[in-house]
Amino acid sequence: MLKIYLFFIVNIFYAVNAYGSQVKSIMQHWQTPSDSYVFVVAHRAAFMENGQIIQPENSLAAIEYAIELGVDMVELDVRATKDGRFVILHDSTVDRTTNGSGKISEMTFAESQKINLINEVTGEKTHYKIPSLEQVYQLVKGKIMVNLDPKLDIEKLSETLNIANKFGVLDHIILKGKSDTPDERVKIKRLLDALPFKVDFMPMLRDKRISSFADIQATYELLKPEAVEMVVGIPDYKDGSYLTKDGGSLFSKQTRLLNKQFGSHLWINTLYIDALRGKLESLQWNGGRHDILGLKYPNKVFDFWIDKGVTIIQTDEPKFLISYLENKHLRN
């Protein structure tokens, strides 16, 4: 009996330490961008595979599957309930992803837990609930990084970070926000300066919104980011092509030199989840080079962006992408 007990304890010890080293390794890759390691981010956690929805998006189950796959980071959307609790939900309403209806901001947290997440394809109710931010922090600790996409006023972000600090996962968290204009950049700088602790912030630059290279340069100089999310719109080519040929201004030689100077990651999205719902404007997130194309022609999507200096790819197909990158020795 004693041998069985000791065996059980030893296995728990190794499991805990394995997860601890897992997130340390991930954070090392985050802190030291390299051409030999492409960071994989699972959009709304790992809820899709081969073009099919396999888990409710933004669910604890999808986060657990991302950890199992060896994903480096999950991207999650944060909103607040009427009584000030933070939950993981993309839309302002619960209509699309649950068997309930109404705005999350008009529900108490207790009310939000009376409904269930659904299988979005069939509408079938699952046993999963809308996760709280506390549940997420507890699940990811020592295992995976988190990119918080806040659907909140910037002033409320410090509260989400205070909770992260309490759970001991502050170094796991990456915040992000739009940084196209001087006003947006100044608001972010004020938030970061006012925090009692350091947190990594990733500015988002949209090529359809910035006016010149000066906007890009100002973002780097003011925020000194560890990574910059480059949002590439559909190009306006006279030949009618909708696939970007060079990545546009966000991937110009001048921008890439600036990025090297600051030692930052270049982040690109190859998302297609909204395209599956018939929203063609979703293609603006990646210059037309998205996961749908990538599953069949990965060289036209993933290799294209890697050749442009990308070291982080946010995808709806994390399992496929990790396997593809490993075969190309880009996960060393």
C-alpha positions as CSV (number, residue, x, y, z in Angstrom):
1,M,0.0,0.0,0.0
2,L,2.9,2.4,0.9
3,K,4.5,1.7,-2.5
4,I,1.3,2.6,-4.3
5,Y,0.9,5.8,-2.3
6,L,4.5,6.8,-2.9
7,F,4.1,6.0,-6.7
8,F,1.0,8.3,-6.7
9,I,2.8,11.1,-4.9
10,V,5.8,10.9,-7.2
11,N,3.7,11.0,-10.3
12,I,1.8,14.1,-9.0
13,F,5.2,15.7,-8.3
14,Y,6.5,15.1,-11.9
15,A,3.2,16.2,-13.4
16,V,3.2,19.5,-11.5
17,N,6.8,20.1,-12.4
18,A,6.3,19.2,-16.0
19,Y,3.5,21.8,-16.3
20,G,5.7,24.3,-14.4
21,S,8.5,23.9,-16.9
22,Q,6.0,23.9,-19.7
23,V,4.9,27.5,-19.1
24,K,8.4,28.6,-18.3
25,S,9.5,27.3,-21.7
26,I,6.6,29.0,-23.4
27,M,7.4,32.3,-21.7
28,Q,11.1,32.0,-22.7
29,H,10.0,31.8,-26.4
30,W,7.7,34.8,-25.7
31,Q,10.6,36.8,-24.3
32,T,13.1,35.9,-27.0
33,P,11.6,35.9,-30.5
34,S,13.4,33.6,-32.9
35,D,13.1,32.5,-36.5
36,S,13.4,28.9,-35.3
37,Y,10.3,28.9,-33.1
38,V,6.8,30.0,-34.3
39,F,4.5,30.7,-31.4
40,V,1.0,29.2,-31.9
41,V,-2.1,31.0,-30.4
42,A,-5.5,29.2,-30.3
43,H,-8.2,31.7,-31.2
44,R,-11.0,31.5,-28.5
45,A,-9.0,28.5,-27.4
46,A,-8.8,25.2,-29.3
47,F,-12.5,24.8,-30.4
48,M,-12.0,24.0,-34.1
49,E,-10.4,21.2,-36.0
50,N,-10.4,20.5,-39.8
51,G,-13.0,23.2,-40.3
52,Q,-15.4,21.8,-37.7
53,I,-16.4,23.2,-34.3
54,I,-15.5,20.5,-31.8
55,Q,-15.9,22.4,-28.5
56,P,-17.8,25.5,-27.4
57,E,-15.6,28.5,-28.1
58,N,-14.0,30.3,-25.1
59,S,-14.9,27.3,-22.9
60,L,-12.8,25.5,-20.2
61,A,-12.9,22.4,-22.4
62,A,-11.4,24.3,-25.3
63,I,-8.7,25.6,-23.1
64,E,-7.9,22.1,-21.7
65,Y,-7.7,20.8,-25.3
66,A,-5.3,23.6,-26.2
67,I,-3.0,22.6,-23.3
68,E,-3.2,19.0,-24.4
69,L,-2.2,20.0,-28.0
70,G,0.9,21.9,-26.8
71,V,-0.5,25.3,-27.8
72,D,1.6,28.2,-26.4
73,M,-1.2,30.7,-25.8
74,V,-5.0,30.9,-25.9
75,E,-6.8,34.0,-26.9
76,L,-9.9,34.7,-24.8
77,D,-12.6,37.4,-24.8
78,V,-13.4,39.1,-21.5
79,R,-16.7,40.8,-20.6
80,A,-18.3,41.9,-17.3
81,T,-21.7,40.9,-15.8
82,K,-24.1,43.4,-14.2
83,D,-22.6,42.7,-10.8
84,G,-19.0,43.3,-11.9
85,R,-17.8,39.7,-12.3
86,F,-15.6,39.0,-15.3
87,V,-16.5,36.2,-17.7
88,I,-15.2,34.7,-20.9
89,L,-17.6,35.5,-23.8
90,H,-17.0,37.0,-27.2
91,D,-20.4,38.5,-28.1
92,S,-22.2,41.2,-26.1
93,T,-25.2,38.8,-25.9
94,V,-25.4,35.1,-24.9
95,D,-27.7,34.3,-27.8
96,R,-25.2,32.7,-30.3
97,T,-23.2,30.6,-27.9
98,T,-25.6,29.5,-25.2
99,N,-29.2,28.3,-24.7
100,G,-30.1,31.6,-23.1
101,S,-30.7,35.1,-24.5
102,G,-29.9,38.7,-23.6
103,K,-26.9,40.9,-22.9
104,I,-24.3,39.6,-20.5
105,S,-24.0,43.1,-19.1
106,E,-27.6,42.9,-17.9
107,M,-27.2,39.6,-16.1
108,T,-25.7,38.9,-12.7
109,F,-23.0,36.3,-12.6
110,A,-25.4,33.9,-10.9
111,E,-27.9,34.3,-13.7
112,S,-25.2,33.6,-16.3
113,Q,-24.5,30.3,-14.6
114,K,-28.1,29.1,-15.1
115,I,-27.6,28.8,-18.8
116,N,-25.3,26.4,-20.8
117,L,-22.9,26.7,-23.7
118,I,-24.2,25.0,-26.8
119,N,-22.8,23.2,-29.8
120,E,-23.0,26.1,-32.2
121,V,-23.6,23.8,-35.2
122,T,-26.4,21.7,-33.9
123,G,-27.7,24.0,-31.2
124,E,-27.4,21.1,-28.7
125,K,-27.0,22.1,-25.1
126,T,-23.7,21.0,-23.5
127,H,-22.9,20.7,-19.7
128,Y,-20.4,23.6,-20.0
129,K,-21.1,27.0,-18.4
130,I,-19.7,30.4,-19.4
131,P,-16.4,30.4,-17.6
132,S,-15.4,33.0,-15.0
133,L,-12.1,34.7,-15.2
134,E,-11.1,33.1,-11.9
135,Q,-11.8,29.6,-13.3
136,V,-9.6,30.4,-16.3
137,Y,-6.7,31.6,-14.2
138,Q,-6.9,28.5,-12.0
139,L,-6.9,26.2,-15.1
140,V,-4.0,27.9,-17.0
141,K,-1.6,28.3,-14.1
142,G,1.7,26.7,-15.0
143,K,0.4,25.4,-18.2
144,I,-0.2,28.0,-20.9
145,M,-0.2,31.7,-21.6
146,V,-3.3,33.8,-22.1
147,N,-4.0,36.7,-24.5
148,L,-6.9,38.7,-23.0
149,D,-9.0,40.4,-25.6
150,P,-11.0,42.8,-23.4
151,K,-14.4,43.8,-24.5
152,L,-14.3,46.3,-21.7
153,D,-13.5,49.9,-21.1
154,I,-9.7,50.3,-20.7
155,E,-10.2,51.6,-17.2
156,K,-11.5,48.1,-16.1
157,L,-8.5,46.2,-17.3
158,S,-6.6,46.8,-14.1
159,E,-9.2,44.8,-12.2
160,T,-8.7,41.7,-14.4
161,L,-5.0,42.0,-13.7
162,N,-5.4,42.3,-10.0
163,I,-7.3,39.0,-10.1
164,A,-4.4,37.5,-12.2
165,N,-1.9,38.8,-9.6
166,K,-4.0,37.2,-6.8
167,F,-4.0,33.8,-8.7
168,G,-0.2,34.0,-9.4
169,V,-0.6,34.1,-13.2
170,L,0.2,37.7,-13.9
171,D,3.3,36.7,-16.0
172,H,1.0,34.3,-18.0
173,I,-1.2,37.2,-19.2
174,I,-0.8,39.4,-22.4
175,L,-3.3,42.2,-22.8
176,K,-4.0,43.8,-26.2
177,G,-5.8,46.8,-27.6
178,K,-6.1,49.0,-30.6
179,S,-3.2,51.4,-31.0
180,D,-3.8,53.1,-34.4
181,T,-4.3,56.7,-33.1
182,P,-2.3,58.9,-30.7
183,D,-5.3,59.0,-28.3
184,E,-5.5,55.2,-28.2
185,R,-1.7,54.9,-27.5
186,V,-1.8,57.5,-24.8
187,K,-4.7,55.8,-23.0
188,I,-2.8,52.5,-23.0
189,K,0.4,54.2,-21.7
190,R,-1.5,55.8,-18.9
191,L,-3.0,52.4,-17.9
192,L,0.3,50.6,-17.9
193,D,2.0,53.4,-16.0
194,A,-0.7,53.4,-13.3
195,L,-0.5,49.7,-12.6
196,P,1.4,48.6,-9.5
197,F,3.0,45.8,-11.4
198,K,4.4,45.2,-14.9
199,V,2.2,43.5,-17.5
200,D,2.9,42.7,-21.1
201,F,0.7,44.7,-23.5
202,M,0.4,44.0,-27.2
203,P,-0.8,46.9,-29.4
204,M,-2.9,46.1,-32.5
205,L,-2.2,48.0,-35.7
206,R,-4.7,47.9,-38.5
207,D,-3.3,48.9,-41.9
208,K,-6.7,50.4,-42.9
209,R,-6.6,52.8,-40.0
210,I,-3.0,53.9,-39.7
211,S,-2.1,56.9,-41.7
212,S,1.7,56.4,-42.2
213,F,4.8,54.7,-40.9
214,A,5.0,57.4,-38.3
215,D,2.0,55.7,-36.5
216,I,3.8,52.4,-36.5
217,Q,7.0,54.0,-35.2
218,A,5.1,56.0,-32.5
219,T,3.5,52.8,-31.2
220,Y,6.9,51.0,-30.8
221,E,8.6,54.0,-29.2
222,L,5.8,54.8,-26.7
223,L,4.8,51.2,-25.7
224,K,8.0,49.2,-26.4
225,P,5.9,46.1,-27.0
226,E,7.0,42.5,-26.7
227,A,4.7,41.8,-29.7
228,V,2.6,43.8,-32.2
229,E,-0.6,42.3,-33.7
230,M,-0.6,43.3,-37.4
231,V,-4.1,43.4,-38.9
232,V,-3.8,43.2,-42.6
233,G,-6.8,44.2,-44.7
234,I,-7.9,43.0,-48.1
235,P,-5.7,44.7,-50.7
236,D,-7.0,46.8,-53.5
237,Y,-5.2,45.4,-56.5
238,K,-6.2,46.4,-60.0
239,D,-6.0,42.7,-61.1
240,G,-8.8,41.8,-58.8
241,S,-6.7,39.6,-56.5
242,Y,-7.8,39.6,-52.8
243,L,-4.7,37.9,-51.5
244,T,-2.0,40.3,-50.2
245,K,1.2,39.9,-52.2
246,D,3.6,41.4,-49.7
247,G,1.8,42.0,-46.4
248,G,1.4,45.7,-47.1
249,S,2.7,48.6,-45.0
250,L,2.7,46.6,-41.8
251,F,5.3,44.2,-43.2
252,S,7.3,46.7,-45.2
253,K,11.1,46.5,-44.9
254,Q,11.0,49.7,-42.8
255,T,8.6,48.2,-40.3
256,R,10.4,44.9,-40.1
257,L,13.7,46.7,-39.3
258,L,11.9,48.7,-36.6
259,N,10.5,45.5,-35.2
260,K,14.0,43.9,-35.1
261,Q,15.3,47.0,-33.4
262,F,12.8,46.6,-30.5
263,G,13.2,42.8,-30.4
264,S,9.5,42.3,-30.7
265,H,7.3,39.5,-32.2
266,L,5.2,40.1,-35.3
267,W,1.8,38.6,-34.8
268,I,-0.6,37.7,-37.6
269,N,-4.1,36.2,-37.5
270,T,-5.1,33.5,-40.0
271,L,-8.6,33.2,-38.6
272,Y,-11.6,32.0,-40.5
273,I,-14.3,31.5,-37.9
274,D,-16.4,34.5,-39.0
275,A,-15.8,33.6,-42.6
276,L,-17.6,30.3,-41.9
277,R,-20.6,32.4,-40.9
278,G,-20.7,34.2,-44.2
279,K,-19.0,37.3,-43.0
280,L,-16.6,38.1,-45.8
281,E,-15.3,41.1,-44.0
282,S,-13.5,38.7,-41.7
283,L,-10.9,38.3,-44.4
284,Q,-9.6,41.7,-43.6
285,W,-7.9,40.1,-40.6
286,N,-5.3,38.4,-42.7
287,G,-5.1,39.9,-46.2
288,G,-7.1,36.9,-47.5
289,R,-4.5,34.4,-46.3
290,H,-6.5,32.4,-43.8
291,D,-6.9,29.0,-42.3
292,I,-9.4,27.8,-44.9
293,L,-6.7,28.3,-47.6
294,G,-4.0,27.1,-45.2
295,L,-5.4,23.7,-44.6
296,K,-5.0,22.9,-48.3
297,Y,-2.2,25.2,-49.3
298,P,-0.2,25.9,-46.1
299,N,2.7,27.4,-48.1
300,K,0.4,30.1,-49.3
301,V,-0.6,31.0,-45.8
302,F,1.7,30.0,-43.0
303,D,5.0,30.0,-45.0
304,F,4.0,33.3,-46.6
305,W,3.7,35.0,-43.2
306,I,6.8,33.3,-41.7
307,D,8.8,34.5,-44.7
308,K,7.6,38.0,-43.8
309,G,9.1,37.8,-40.4
310,V,6.0,36.5,-38.4
311,T,6.9,34.7,-35.2
312,I,3.4,34.3,-33.8
313,I,0.3,32.9,-35.6
314,Q,-3.1,33.1,-34.1
315,T,-5.2,30.3,-35.7
316,D,-8.5,28.5,-35.6
317,E,-6.6,25.3,-36.5
318,P,-4.0,24.9,-33.8
319,K,-3.6,21.1,-34.1
320,F,-2.9,21.3,-37.9
321,L,-0.6,24.3,-37.5
322,I,1.5,22.8,-34.7
323,S,2.0,19.6,-36.7
324,Y,2.9,21.6,-39.9
325,L,5.4,23.7,-38.0
326,E,7.0,20.7,-36.3
327,N,7.5,19.0,-39.6
328,K,9.3,22.1,-40.8
329,H,11.4,22.2,-37.6
330,L,9.9,25.5,-36.6
331,R,9.0,24.5,-33.1
332,N,12.5,23.8,-31.8
